[in-house]
Amino acid sequence: MIVSSGGYPPGTFEERGDDPVPLTIYLSDVGGPIRSLFGMAHKHVFAIARDPKTGWPLPTEGMTERAWQMRCATDPDVVDYQTQPMRLEYMSGSILVSWLPDYWILWRSGEIEIGEVKVDEAGLADPAYRRKLQVGFSLMARMGWHGRVRYRRNILGTPERQVNVATLYPDRSARTERSHMAVFHRLRTQASDLCFGDLVAELDRDRPMHSQAVAHRLICAGRVHADLDDLLTEDTAVTLRDRTFAVSPFRVRA
């Protein structure tokens, strides 16, 4: 059972066709993060971001979590995500433990990933903490979810990826009009594969700067796919894609 923080009876998440998974998941009553990070007892700088991809506030603590949030916002294969999303309770050996993951992600493939963000392996130095994550990840696997630790070096990625994220992120909320989507659908019908420069040239012929911003937003939204590990230029090959109908189970609940 997925339960909210508002007092629903604790229970277990019923695994499909198998024994119940001994795990309780607490979600925010109002949706979004279960932990705001507001307060004075934080070792790192914290921030609250917004992203049309989620519709909820996205609190982050430290520059590595912030970098991961920006990468999720600009990755065309991330359908939905949340930072500080839930609290999980389960048994680690004979001890009842509580784990607050740094994030969850719904990928376009339908895979759900829940995990932690760390600067490097030193963040897992505590044996009890490592054990807690190992047990949590094994429970995730039993439900078909993927537990993962993301390190800063992999989050930042290639220099080209870093430039692309910095370029795309400010345009994730660019104003997109019906005329832009009409052009998008026409281009997709004619040829789903084209160059980024051709897409920008067609989306809004009267406002080239705004046209580029709309194209950037379509990448962030997953409607346009590009290899962001290569520098995004007008010659970059892009694919126009249909909307995905994958839905996170954390948004469909009582």
N, C-alpha and C positions, 0 to 999 in steps of 0.2 A: 504494500500500500504506500502510495506517496501521500504524505501528510503535510499540512501547513503548520506554521508556527502558532496558529490560533487555537490549538487545543483539540484537534481531532484525535481520536484514540490511536495510540501507537499500534503498529502492526508490521507485517512483512510484505515485501514486494513479491507478488506471486509470479514466479518464473513460468514461462510458457511450457506446459506439458511436463513439468518436473517438480521437484520438491520446492517449497517456498524458500526464498533467499532471506536469511536472517539479517535484514537491513531495514532501517527506518530512515526516510528522507524527509527533511523538514524544508518547506518552501515558504517564502514570504506571503502573507495574506493578501497583499496588494499587488503582487507580481514584482518582477525585477529582483534586485539583490536582497539577500537576507542579512547582509552585513554592510553597513554604510561606510565604515572606516572613519567616521567623524569622531573627533576627540583629540586629546593632546598626548596620548601614550604611544605614538607611532615613531619608529626609528627612521622611517623613510618619508619622503614627500609623497603626499597622496593627492589624487585629483578625481573629479567626476566628469566623465565624457558622455557625449550623446551620439547616437548613430541611428539613422533611419532603418538600418537592418534589424535592430532589436526593439526600438520603441521604449526601452527602459534606461534609467541611469546606469552608468558603467563605472563603478568606483575602482580605482587602482591604487596600489601602494608600492612606491618605488618605480624607478625608471624602466626596469625590466618588464614589470607588469604593464606599464604604459606602452612600451614598444610592442608587446604581444597584443594589446587591445587595438593598436593602430594597424598591425598586420592583419588581424581578423577583419577589421573594418574594410580593408582594401583587397582582401583575397576573394576572387570571384567564385571560389569553390566553397566558401563559408556561407551557408544559408542563414544561420541564426546562431547567436552566442550570448553569453552572459558572464560577467565577472562577479565574484563573490555570490554565487547563485543559490547555495543550499547548505544545509548541515546534515551530515550523515552520522548515524549511530549504529554501531555493530560491535561484536565481540572480537577482540584480538587476544587469543588465548583465553584466559579466564577474566579478562578486564574489559569492561564496557568502555569503548573509546568514542570520541566525537571528532569528526573531520570536516573542516570547512574548505572545500576545494577552491582554488583560485579562479577556475573557469569551467564552463562546459561549452561544447561546440556541436552543432548539427552540420555535418558536411553534405555537400550536394549528392554524394554517393548514398546518403542515408545513414552513414556511420555517426554514432554519438560518441564524443570524446569528452572525458572529464579528467581534470588533472591539476597539476601544480606548476608554477613558474618559479625558476631558480636562476640566480646569477651563474652558478656553476655547481659542481658536485659537492662542494663544501656545505651546501644547504641541506644535504642528506646525511650529515655526519652523526647525528643522534641515532643510535641503534633502535630505540623504542619508536622513534618517528618513522624510520625506514620500515620497521615491522608493521606499523599501522597502515602505511601506504601499500605495502605488499598485500596485506589482507584485504584492504579496500579495493585494490585493483583486481584481485581474484574474484571478488563479488561482482565487480563491474563486468568481468569477462563472462560470468555465469548468466548475465542478463543480455549478453550480446553487445555490451558497451566496451569502450576502449579506455583504459586508464593510462595516463602518460605524464612524464615530467618533461617540461620544455625548458631548455637552457638558453641563456642569453645569446651565445654564439650562434645557435641555430635559429633563434627568433629573428635576429638581425639579418642573417643570411648574407647573400652576396652584396658587394657594393652597389650593383645594379638594382637589386631588390630594395635596398635602402633608399636609393634615389626615387624609385617608382612609388614606394610607400609615401615618402614625403611629398611627392607630386600629386598623388591621387587623394590623399587624406583630406585636404581642405575642400575638395569638390564632392565629397560623399553626399552632401545635401544640396547640390546644385539644382536650381529650379528646372524641372523637367515638365514640358507642356505636352498636350495631346498631339500637337503637330510633330514634335520630336519622335514620339512613339509611332506615329503613322509612318514617318520616314523609316524608322527602324524596322517595322514589320514589312514594309515594301522591300527594303534591302535584303531582309532575311529570306523573303520569298524568292527573290531573284538569285541570290547567291549567299549562302551563310558564311562563306570564307572570303575575306577581303583584307585590305591593308587598313591600318588604323587611320592613316591620313585620308583615305577615301571615305571612311565613316564620318570623320570630323567635317569634311568638305560638304557632305550631304545633309547632316542633321539640321543645321541652321545656317543657310547660305548667307543670310543678311548679318549674322552676328558670329563671326568666326571664333572669337574668344569664348563666348558663351557656348558655342557648339562644342568646343574642346572640353569645357567643364562638364557638359551633359554626357559626353563620351566617357569621361573619367567616372562620373557617377554610375553609368551603366556597367562599367567594369566592376566597381565596388559592389553593385547590386547583383552581380553574377549573370547579367543578361549578355554581356560581352566577355569573352574569355581571351586572355593573352598570357603568354609566358612571362611572368613578372621577374624571373631570374635573369632575363635579358632586358637591356635598357629599352623602355617604351619610346618609340619614334614613329614618325609617319609611315615608315616602311614595315613596321611590326605587323606580322600576320595575326589577325583576330578572327574569332568565330562568334557569330551572333546566335544566341541560344534562347530556347523557350523558357518560360517561367517554370521553376521546379515546384512541385506540390508536396515536398517532404515537410512534415510538421513535427515539431519537437513534442515529446510526451509531457514536458514540463509546462507547456502552454494549454494542454487539454486535460483539465482536472476539475474536480468539484470545487 
